[in-house]
Amino acid sequence: QVQLVESGGGLVQPGGSLRLSCAASGSIFSIYTMGWYRQAPGKQRELVAHITTIGSRTYADSVKGRFTISRDNAKNTVYLQMNSLKPEDTAVYYCNQVPPQYPLWGQGTQVTVSS
């Protein structure tokens, strides 16, 4: 059974950086487009970045130039490097396929940007 486990969140000051990781198990990870999603309190979950099987990347306008998505197919892992973090980036971050598959939603990892 496929599982996705997110890690790397935490509390960071505005302007700081974090690197999120998403490890996949039990799947042929390399054939899927993978994405990072986030959900802030009271808001809908949104896709912030995704990466295709050949490494083509797309970003939401709100994170463009600050976030970088990458993947290591040998390790079945997708990453999200987040720089110049802003308070509005505060959310629970999840990874999933694009489009998302309901059974793959994990617990996510909390990112809090605050001074």
NORSULFEN-V68521 format. One record per run of one state. SS is the DSSP state (~ for helix, > for strand, _ for the rest). FROM is the first residue (numbers start at 0). TO is the last residue. If there is no record, write none. Layout:
((SS:FROM:TO) (SS:FROM:TO))
This chain:
((_:0:1) (>:2:6) (_:7:8) (>:9:11) (_:12:16) (>:17:24) (_:25:27) (~:28:30) (_:31:32) (>:33:38) (_:39:44) (>:45:50) (_:51:55) (>:56:58) (_:59:65) (>:66:71) (~:72:74) (_:75:75) (>:76:81) (_:82:85) (~:86:88) (_:89:89) (>:90:96) (_:97:100) (~:101:103) (_:104:107) (>:108:112) (_:113:114))
